[in-house]
Amino acid sequence: MLEQTRSAAAFAAAKKIIPGGVNSPVRSFRSVGGTPPFIERGAGCEITDIDGNRYIDYVLSYGPLILGHAPKSVTEAIEAAARKGTSYGAPTLAETALAELVCELVPSIEMVRMVNSGTEATMSALRLARAYTGREKIVKFAGCYHGHHDSLLVKAGSGAMTFGVPDSPGVPSGVAANTLTVPYNNLAALEAVFQQSGEQIAAVIIEPTPGNMGLILPHKGYLEAVQKLVASYGALLIFDEVMSGFRASRGGAQELYGLRPDLTCLGKIIGGGLPVGAYGGRREIMEHVAPAGSMYQAGTLSGNPLAMAAGIATLTALKERDIAGQLETYTAILTGGLKERAQKHGLSLQFHRIGSMFSCFFTDKPVIDYDTALASDTRLFGIFFKAMLERGVYLAPSQFETGFLSAAHTPEAIQQTIEAADEAFALVAANC
C-alpha cells in the first residue's frame, strides 16, 4: 500500500475550499476510488508526491510535456522571460516567433491566433466558422471533447444524430440546439446529418484521433471521406488537435493522414507546460478575426511571454530533433509489452497507439467509437490502475483518458512499466 498520509490530509483540506477538492474533475480519482496523490515536483519522466512516492508518469499533465518534466531548455526559457516581466498586454517578438514555428510545423495553418486554453481555441474557431459561413449549426462527434463551453457540452443519442441535449446543468437548451452529434467512424450518420441540415451547417469539429474516450483510431479512409463531404456542402472542417498535435506525428494527425483542414485548434504542447491554446488555418478565413476583420475575440493574457518562451523552446526541440520518431518507437515497445503481458494472463484487451499516445481498453471487443468504448469494464480498469500506482506507475485515473510518452522516458523506465503491468494484470485476471 502507498503511504498517503500527507496527500489524504491535503485532499481533505482542499475539499473545504475547492469544489470536490480539485480544479479539474478527473484529478479527484472519483472514477477509481481512493486518494489522489498531491504532486510536489517532477523531473524527466518521473513525478514525486508530498508523501515521497515516486512514479513513472504517463499522464504528463494530460499531454503537453512532450519533453518530460522540467527540461532544461524550457525552464531556462521561462526563467529568462520572467526576469523581464510576466505579462504586458502588448505585442512581443516572442508571439510572432511561436506563430512562425506553428505555421512551419503545421502547413495547413497560414495564420494563427494565440489564446489561453484549448477550450478558448475551439470556442473561437467555431465562432469564426459561423462568421465566415453565415450559418449557425455545428456538428461534433460523440465522445470527442472540445472544452467546456456551452455549445459543445452536448450528449450523443442512440440515433444517427442528436439535437440540443445539454450534457451539463447550466447549458442553455437554445445554445445546445444548434449542435448536432453523430457517432465517430460512422460516415453514413454524418451523411444523414448533411442531407437534412447541410445548408445550415457552419462547421464540423472533430478530434481526428479522439483521445477523450480513450484513444480511438479512424477507419481507413474515414477522415478523407469526412473532409470531402464537409467541403461539398460549403462547411468548414475544424481539426481539434489540442491533444494529437505534435503527438500523432510532428505535424499532428493531419500530417500523418495527409489532410488539410480549414481550421486547426492547438494547445498543450505549444505552451511547453504553461497555459496556452491557439487556432489557425487558411489566411482568407483567419483574416475575418478582429482587428483584421469583424469576428471579435480577445484575451488579456493571450500571447503571455512566459507561455510563448516555453512554447518556442518546446517546438524548436521538435523541429530540430526527431523526437516524434523516437517516441513512436518507444510507444510501440511499451504497448507491445503490455499486450504480451495481458495475453500471458489470459486477458483479451484492446491496445491502441498512434505516435506517442496510447490506450488500453478493458474489453475483448474492438473499440471504434464512444459506445464501444463505454463497453469497457471500468471495475477491472480500477484494479489495474491501483495496482500500477502502488508499483510506481502513474496512469490517468480513468478508463477513458489517453496515455502519453515523453522524450525523457527511457528504455529502462518502459521495461519497469511492463514488469509492473505483469503483476497488475495478474491481479486483474484473478478478479475476472
NUFITOR-767027 format. One record per residue (C-alpha): x, y, z. Coordinates in Angstrom, 1 decimal, padded with zeros to 4 digits. Each point is the difference from the previous one (the first is absolute). Layout:
REM residues N
+--------+--------+--------+
!      x !      y !      z !
+--------+--------+--------+
!      X !      Y !      Z !
...
+--------+--------+--------+
//
This chain:
REM residues 432
+--------+--------+--------+
!      x !      y !      z !
+--------+--------+--------+
!  000.0 !  000.0 !  000.0 !
!  001.1 !  003.5 ! -000.7 !
!  000.8 !  002.4 !  002.8 !
! -002.5 !  002.8 ! -000.5 !
! -000.3 !  001.6 !  003.4 !
!  000.9 !  003.5 ! -001.3 !
! -002.0 ! -000.3 ! -003.2 !
! -003.1 ! -001.1 !  001.9 !
!  000.3 !  003.0 !  002.3 !
!  000.6 !  002.4 ! -002.9 !
! -003.0 ! -001.4 ! -001.9 !
! -002.2 !  000.4 !  003.1 !
!  001.1 !  003.6 !  000.4 !
! -000.4 !  000.8 ! -003.7 !
! -003.6 ! -001.4 !  000.0 !
! -001.0 !  002.7 !  002.5 !
!  000.9 !  002.9 ! -002.4 !
!  000.1 ! -001.5 ! -003.5 !
! -003.0 ! -001.8 ! -001.5 !
!  000.8 ! -003.7 !  000.3 !
!  003.5 !  000.9 !  001.2 !
!  001.3 !  000.4 ! -003.6 !
!  000.1 !  002.6 ! -002.8 !
! -000.8 ! -002.6 ! -002.7 !
! -002.4 ! -003.0 !  000.7 !
!  002.1 ! -002.9 ! -001.2 !
!  002.7 !  000.9 !  002.6 !
! -002.3 ! -001.0 !  002.8 !
!  000.5 ! -003.8 ! -000.7 !
! -003.7 ! -000.3 !  000.4 !
! -000.3 ! -002.6 ! -002.8 !
!  002.5 ! -002.3 !  001.6 !
! -000.4 !  000.8 !  003.7 !
!  002.7 !  000.8 !  002.4 !
!  002.0 !  003.1 !  000.7 !
!  001.7 !  002.0 ! -002.8 !
!  003.8 !  000.5 !  000.6 !
!  000.8 !  003.6 !  000.5 !
!  003.0 !  000.6 ! -002.2 !
!  003.0 !  002.0 !  001.3 !
!  002.4 ! -000.1 ! -003.0 !
!  000.8 ! -001.6 ! -003.3 !
!  003.3 ! -000.8 ! -001.7 !
!  000.5 ! -001.8 ! -003.3 !
! -002.6 ! -002.8 ! -000.3 !
! -000.7 ! -000.1 !  003.8 !
! -002.2 !  001.9 !  002.5 !
!  000.3 ! -000.1 !  003.8 !
! -002.9 !  000.6 !  002.3 !
!  000.0 !  001.7 !  003.4 !
!  000.3 ! -003.4 !  001.8 !
!  003.2 ! -000.7 ! -001.9 !
! -001.4 ! -002.6 ! -002.4 !
!  001.6 !  000.1 ! -003.5 !
! -001.8 ! -001.0 ! -003.1 !
!  000.8 ! -000.5 ! -003.7 !
! -002.4 !  002.5 ! -001.5 !
! -002.2 ! -000.8 ! -003.1 !
! -002.4 !  002.8 !  000.6 !
!  002.5 !  002.8 ! -000.6 !
! -002.6 !  002.7 !  000.9 !
! -002.4 ! -001.7 ! -002.5 !
!  002.4 !  000.5 ! -002.9 !
!  002.0 !  003.2 ! -000.1 !
!  003.2 ! -001.2 !  001.5 !
!  001.4 ! -001.7 ! -003.1 !
!  003.6 !  000.8 !  001.1 !
! -000.7 ! -001.3 !  003.6 !
! -000.2 !  001.8 !  003.3 !
!  002.2 !  003.1 !  000.4 !
!  002.2 ! -000.3 ! -003.1 !
!  002.9 !  002.4 !  000.3 !
! -000.7 !  001.8 ! -003.3 !
! -003.5 !  000.8 !  001.0 !
!  000.6 !  000.9 !  003.7 !
!  002.9 !  002.3 ! -001.1 !
! -002.2 !  001.7 ! -002.6 !
! -002.8 !  000.6 !  002.6 !
!  002.5 !  001.4 !  002.5 !
!  001.5 !  002.3 ! -002.5 !
! -003.4 !  001.3 ! -001.1 !
! -001.2 !  000.4 !  003.6 !
!  003.0 !  002.1 !  000.9 !
! -001.1 !  002.5 ! -002.6 !
! -003.7 !  000.0 !  001.1 !
! -002.9 ! -002.4 !  000.2 !
! -002.6 !  001.8 ! -002.1 !
! -000.4 !  003.1 ! -002.0 !
! -003.3 !  000.0 ! -001.8 !
!  002.0 !  001.2 ! -003.0 !
!  001.7 ! -001.6 ! -003.1 !
!  003.3 ! -001.8 !  000.4 !
!  002.4 ! -001.5 ! -002.4 !
! -000.5 ! -003.4 !  001.6 !
! -003.6 ! -000.1 ! -001.1 !
!  001.1 !  000.2 ! -003.7 !
!  002.8 ! -002.5 !  000.5 !
! -002.3 ! -002.6 !  001.4 !
! -002.6 !  000.7 ! -002.7 !
!  002.6 ! -000.5 ! -002.6 !
!  001.0 ! -003.4 !  001.5 !
! -003.6 ! -001.1 !  000.1 !
! -000.6 !  000.9 ! -003.6 !
!  003.3 ! -001.7 ! -001.1 !
! -000.8 ! -003.3 !  001.9 !
! -003.7 ! -000.1 ! -001.0 !
! -000.2 !  001.1 ! -003.7 !
! -003.8 !  000.3 ! -000.1 !
!  000.3 !  002.9 !  002.5 !
!  000.8 !  003.2 ! -002.0 !
! -000.9 !  002.4 !  002.8 !
! -000.5 ! -000.7 !  003.7 !
! -001.4 !  001.7 !  003.1 !
!  001.2 ! -000.8 !  003.5 !
! -002.4 ! -000.5 !  002.8 !
!  000.2 ! -001.3 !  003.6 !
! -001.4 ! -003.6 ! -000.2 !
! -001.3 ! -002.7 ! -002.3 !
! -003.6 !  001.0 !  001.0 !
!  000.6 !  003.6 ! -001.2 !
!  001.5 ! -001.3 ! -003.2 !
! -003.0 ! -002.2 ! -000.9 !
! -002.5 !  002.6 !  001.1 !
!  001.7 !  002.7 ! -002.1 !
!  000.4 ! -002.3 ! -003.1 !
! -003.8 ! -000.8 !  000.1 !
! -000.9 !  003.7 !  000.2 !
!  002.3 !  000.7 ! -002.9 !
! -001.5 ! -002.8 ! -002.0 !
! -003.5 !  001.4 !  000.6 !
!  001.2 !  003.5 ! -000.9 !
!  001.7 ! -001.2 ! -003.2 !
! -002.9 ! -002.2 ! -001.3 !
! -002.9 !  002.0 !  001.4 !
! -001.5 ! -003.2 !  001.3 !
! -000.8 ! -001.1 !  003.6 !
!  000.0 ! -003.8 !  000.4 !
!  003.1 ! -002.0 !  000.8 !
!  000.7 ! -003.7 !  000.0 !
!  002.0 ! -001.9 !  002.6 !
!  000.7 ! -003.6 !  000.7 !
! -001.2 ! -002.0 !  003.0 !
!  002.9 ! -000.4 !  002.5 !
!  002.1 !  002.7 ! -001.5 !
!  000.7 !  002.7 !  002.7 !
!  000.7 !  003.5 ! -001.2 !
!  000.0 !  001.9 !  003.2 !
! -002.8 !  001.0 !  002.4 !
! -001.7 !  002.8 ! -001.9 !
! -003.7 ! -000.2 ! -000.3 !
! -000.5 ! -000.9 ! -003.7 !
!  002.2 ! -003.1 !  000.3 !
! -001.2 ! -001.5 !  003.3 !
! -002.6 ! -002.1 ! -001.9 !
! -000.7 ! -003.7 !  000.5 !
! -000.4 ! -002.5 ! -002.9 !
! -003.3 ! -001.8 ! -000.4 !
! -000.6 ! -003.5 ! -001.2 !
! -001.0 !  001.1 ! -003.5 !
!  002.1 !  001.3 ! -002.8 !
! -000.1 !  003.5 !  001.4 !
! -001.0 !  001.9 !  003.1 !
! -001.5 !  003.4 !  000.1 !
!  000.4 !  002.3 !  003.0 !
!  000.5 ! -002.2 !  003.0 !
!  002.3 !  001.8 !  002.5 !
!  002.5 ! -002.2 !  001.8 !
!  000.3 !  002.2 !  003.1 !
! -002.4 !  002.0 !  002.1 !
!  000.4 !  003.7 ! -000.8 !
!  000.3 ! -000.4 ! -003.7 !
! -002.9 !  001.8 ! -001.7 !
! -002.1 ! -002.3 ! -002.2 !
! -000.1 !  002.8 ! -002.6 !
!  003.8 ! -000.1 ! -000.4 !
!  000.2 ! -003.7 ! -000.1 !
! -002.8 ! -000.2 ! -002.6 !
!  002.5 !  001.0 ! -002.7 !
!  002.3 ! -002.8 !  000.7 !
! -000.5 ! -003.3 ! -001.9 !
!  001.8 ! -003.1 !  001.3 !
!  000.8 ! -003.1 ! -002.0 !
!  002.0 ! -003.2 !  000.8 !
!  003.7 !  000.0 ! -000.9 !
!  001.2 ! -002.4 ! -002.8 !
! -003.6 !  000.0 ! -001.4 !
!  000.0 !  001.8 ! -003.3 !
! -003.7 ! -000.9 ! -000.7 !
! -001.1 !  001.9 !  003.1 !
!  001.9 !  003.1 ! -001.1 !
! -001.4 ! -000.2 ! -003.5 !
! -003.5 ! -000.2 !  001.5 !
!  000.6 !  003.2 !  002.1 !
!  001.2 !  001.9 ! -003.1 !
! -002.9 ! -001.3 ! -002.1 !
! -002.4 !  001.4 !  002.6 !
!  001.8 !  003.2 !  001.1 !
!  002.9 !  000.5 ! -002.3 !
! -000.8 !  003.6 ! -001.1 !
! -000.1 !  001.0 !  003.6 !
!  003.2 ! -001.6 !  001.2 !
!  002.9 !  002.4 !  000.5 !
!  002.6 ! -002.5 !  001.1 !
!  000.9 ! -003.5 !  001.0 !
!  002.4 ! -000.2 !  002.9 !
!  001.8 ! -003.3 !  000.6 !
!  002.9 ! -001.5 !  001.9 !
!  001.6 ! -001.8 ! -002.9 !
!  001.3 ! -002.6 !  002.4 !
! -002.3 !  000.4 !  003.0 !
!  001.7 ! -000.1 !  003.4 !
! -002.7 !  000.8 !  002.4 !
! -001.8 ! -003.3 !  000.0 !
!  003.3 ! -001.8 !  000.1 !
!  001.9 !  000.1 ! -003.3 !
! -002.2 ! -000.9 ! -003.0 !
!  001.5 ! -000.5 ! -003.4 !
! -001.8 !  000.9 ! -003.3 !
! -001.0 ! -002.7 ! -002.4 !
!  002.0 !  000.0 ! -003.2 !
! -001.2 !  002.9 ! -002.3 !
! -002.5 !  001.3 !  002.6 !
!  001.7 !  003.4 !  000.6 !
!  000.5 !  000.5 ! -003.7 !
! -003.7 ! -000.7 ! -000.7 !
! -001.0 !  002.4 !  002.8 !
!  002.0 !  002.8 ! -001.5 !
! -001.4 ! -000.6 ! -003.5 !
! -003.6 !  000.0 !  001.3 !
!  000.4 !  003.1 !  002.1 !
!  001.6 !  001.9 ! -002.9 !
! -002.8 ! -001.0 ! -002.3 !
! -002.5 !  001.9 !  002.1 !
!  002.1 !  003.1 !  000.4 !
!  000.5 ! -000.6 !  003.7 !
!  003.4 !  000.2 !  001.8 !
!  001.9 ! -002.9 !  001.4 !
!  001.6 !  000.7 !  003.4 !
!  002.6 ! -002.4 !  001.3 !
!  000.3 !  000.1 !  003.8 !
!  003.7 ! -001.0 !  000.4 !
!  000.4 !  001.4 !  003.5 !
!  000.9 ! -003.6 !  001.0 !
!  001.3 ! -001.5 ! -003.3 !
!  002.0 !  003.0 ! -001.1 !
!  003.7 ! -000.9 ! -000.2 !
! -000.8 ! -003.4 !  001.5 !
! -001.8 ! -002.0 ! -002.7 !
!  003.0 !  001.2 ! -002.1 !
!  002.2 !  003.1 !  000.1 !
! -002.6 !  001.9 ! -002.1 !
! -002.9 ! -001.7 !  001.8 !
! -002.7 ! -002.4 ! -001.2 !
! -000.5 !  002.1 ! -003.1 !
!  003.6 ! -000.5 ! -001.1 !
! -000.3 ! -003.7 !  000.7 !
! -003.1 ! -000.4 ! -002.1 !
!  000.9 !  002.5 ! -002.7 !
! -002.9 !  002.4 !  000.7 !
! -000.4 !  003.8 !  000.1 !
! -002.9 !  001.1 !  002.2 !
! -001.4 !  003.5 ! -000.4 !
!  000.7 !  000.8 !  003.6 !
!  002.1 ! -001.7 !  002.7 !
! -000.1 !  000.4 !  003.8 !
!  003.2 ! -000.6 !  002.0 !
!  001.0 !  000.2 !  003.6 !
!  002.0 ! -002.0 !  002.6 !
!  003.3 ! -000.5 ! -001.7 !
!  000.3 !  003.5 ! -001.5 !
!  000.1 !  001.4 !  003.5 !
!  002.7 ! -002.4 !  001.2 !
! -002.0 ! -000.7 !  003.2 !
! -001.4 !  003.5 !  000.5 !
! -003.6 !  001.1 ! -000.8 !
! -000.4 !  000.7 ! -003.7 !
! -002.1 ! -000.8 ! -003.0 !
! -000.2 !  001.1 ! -003.6 !
! -002.3 ! -000.2 ! -003.0 !
!  001.1 !  000.5 ! -003.6 !
! -000.5 ! -000.9 ! -003.6 !
! -000.5 !  001.4 ! -003.5 !
!  000.9 !  003.6 ! -000.3 !
! -003.3 !  001.0 ! -001.6 !
! -001.9 ! -001.4 !  003.0 !
!  002.4 !  001.3 !  002.7 !
! -000.2 !  003.6 ! -001.4 !
! -003.5 !  000.1 !  001.3 !
!  001.3 !  000.2 !  003.6 !
!  000.1 !  003.4 !  001.6 !
!  001.8 !  002.4 ! -000.5 !
!  000.6 ! -001.2 ! -003.5 !
! -003.7 ! -000.9 ! -000.3 !
! -003.2 !  000.3 !  001.9 !
! -000.1 ! -003.3 !  001.9 !
!  000.8 !  001.1 !  003.6 !
!  002.3 ! -002.0 !  002.3 !
!  002.4 !  001.3 !  002.6 !
!  002.0 ! -001.0 !  003.1 !
!  002.1 !  002.0 !  002.4 !
!  002.4 ! -002.8 !  000.5 !
!  000.0 ! -001.4 ! -003.5 !
!  003.6 ! -000.2 ! -001.2 !
!  001.3 !  000.1 !  003.5 !
!  003.8 !  000.4 ! -000.1 !
!  000.7 ! -003.0 !  002.3 !
! -002.2 ! -002.3 ! -002.0 !
!  001.5 !  001.2 ! -003.3 !
!  003.5 ! -000.6 !  001.3 !
! -000.9 ! -003.5 !  001.2 !
! -001.7 ! -000.7 ! -003.3 !
!  002.9 !  001.2 ! -002.1 !
!  002.4 ! -002.2 !  001.9 !
! -002.2 ! -003.0 ! -000.4 !
! -000.9 !  000.3 ! -003.7 !
!  003.6 !  000.9 ! -000.8 !
!  001.1 ! -003.4 !  001.5 !
! -002.7 ! -001.8 ! -002.0 !
!  001.2 !  001.8 ! -003.2 !
!  003.7 ! -000.7 !  000.5 !
! -000.2 ! -003.6 !  001.3 !
! -002.0 ! -003.0 ! -001.1 !
! -001.8 ! -000.3 !  003.3 !
! -003.3 ! -001.1 ! -001.6 !
!  001.8 ! -002.9 ! -001.6 !
!  001.8 ! -001.1 !  003.2 !
! -003.3 !  000.2 !  001.9 !
! -001.9 ! -002.1 ! -002.5 !
!  002.6 ! -002.7 !  000.3 !
! -000.1 !  000.1 !  003.8 !
! -003.8 !  000.0 !  000.1 !
! -000.1 ! -003.1 ! -002.2 !
!  002.4 ! -001.7 !  002.4 !
! -002.1 !  000.9 !  003.0 !
! -003.3 ! -001.0 ! -001.5 !
!  001.4 ! -003.2 ! -001.4 !
!  001.4 ! -000.9 !  003.4 !
! -003.3 !  000.8 !  001.7 !
! -001.9 ! -002.1 ! -002.5 !
!  002.3 ! -003.0 !  000.4 !
! -000.3 !  000.1 !  003.8 !
! -003.8 !  000.3 ! -000.2 !
! -000.2 ! -003.0 ! -002.3 !
!  002.3 ! -001.9 !  002.4 !
! -002.7 !  000.3 !  002.6 !
! -002.8 ! -001.0 ! -002.4 !
! -001.3 !  003.6 ! -000.4 !
! -001.4 !  001.1 ! -003.4 !
!  000.3 !  003.7 !  000.2 !
!  000.1 !  002.7 ! -002.7 !
!  003.2 !  002.0 ! -000.5 !
!  000.1 !  003.1 ! -002.2 !
!  002.9 !  002.2 ! -000.8 !
!  001.0 !  002.8 ! -002.3 !
!  003.2 !  002.0 !  000.2 !
!  000.6 !  000.6 !  003.7 !
! -003.6 ! -000.7 !  001.1 !
! -001.4 ! -003.3 !  001.2 !
! -003.0 ! -001.6 !  001.7 !
! -001.0 ! -003.3 !  001.5 !
! -003.7 ! -000.9 !  000.0 !
! -001.2 ! -002.7 !  002.4 !
! -002.3 ! -001.7 ! -002.5 !
!  000.4 ! -002.9 ! -002.4 !
! -001.9 !  001.8 ! -002.8 !
!  001.4 !  002.5 ! -002.5 !
! -000.3 !  003.6 !  001.1 !
! -000.9 !  002.3 ! -002.9 !
! -002.2 !  002.7 !  001.6 !
! -001.6 !  001.4 !  003.1 !
! -002.5 ! -002.8 !  000.6 !
!  002.6 ! -002.8 ! -000.4 !
!  002.4 !  001.9 !  002.3 !
! -002.8 !  000.1 !  002.6 !
! -000.2 ! -003.8 ! -000.1 !
!  003.4 ! -000.2 !  001.7 !
!  000.1 ! -001.5 !  003.5 !
!  000.7 !  003.0 !  002.2 !
!  000.2 ! -002.3 !  003.1 !
!  002.9 ! -001.9 ! -001.4 !
!  001.7 !  003.2 ! -001.2 !
! -000.3 !  001.3 !  003.6 !
!  001.8 ! -003.2 !  001.3 !
!  002.7 !  000.5 ! -002.6 !
!  000.4 !  003.7 !  000.6 !
!  000.4 ! -000.4 !  003.8 !
!  002.5 ! -002.9 ! -000.4 !
!  002.1 !  002.1 ! -002.4 !
! -000.1 !  003.0 !  002.3 !
!  001.2 ! -002.2 !  002.9 !
!  002.9 ! -001.2 ! -002.2 !
!  001.1 !  003.5 ! -000.9 !
! -001.8 !  000.6 ! -003.3 !
! -002.2 !  003.0 ! -000.4 !
! -002.8 ! -000.4 ! -002.5 !
! -003.1 !  002.2 ! -000.5 !
! -002.7 ! -001.0 !  002.5 !
! -002.6 ! -000.8 ! -002.6 !
! -000.5 ! -002.7 ! -002.6 !
! -001.0 !  002.8 ! -002.4 !
!  003.2 !  002.0 !  000.0 !
!  003.1 ! -000.4 ! -002.2 !
!  003.6 ! -000.7 !  001.1 !
!  003.0 !  001.8 ! -001.3 !
!  003.8 ! -000.4 ! -000.3 !
!  002.7 !  002.6 !  000.2 !
!  003.5 !  000.4 ! -001.3 !
!  001.1 ! -000.5 !  003.6 !
! -001.4 ! -003.6 !  000.2 !
!  002.9 ! -002.5 ! -000.3 !
!  000.0 ! -003.7 ! -001.0 !
!  000.6 ! -000.8 !  003.6 !
! -003.1 !  001.9 !  001.1 !
! -002.1 ! -001.7 ! -002.6 !
!  001.3 ! -003.4 !  001.0 !
! -000.8 !  000.8 !  003.6 !
! -003.5 !  000.9 ! -001.0 !
! -000.5 ! -003.3 ! -001.9 !
!  001.2 ! -002.0 !  003.0 !
! -002.4 !  001.9 !  002.3 !
! -002.8 ! -000.7 ! -002.5 !
!  000.8 ! -003.7 !  000.2 !
! -000.8 !  000.0 !  003.7 !
! -003.0 !  002.3 ! -000.5 !
! -001.5 ! -002.2 ! -002.8 !
!  000.3 ! -003.0 !  002.3 !
! -002.2 !  001.8 !  002.6 !
! -002.4 !  000.9 ! -002.8 !
! -000.2 ! -003.6 ! -001.2 !
! -000.7 ! -001.2 !  003.6 !
! -003.0 !  002.4 !  000.2 !
! -001.6 ! -000.9 ! -003.4 !
+--------+--------+--------+
//
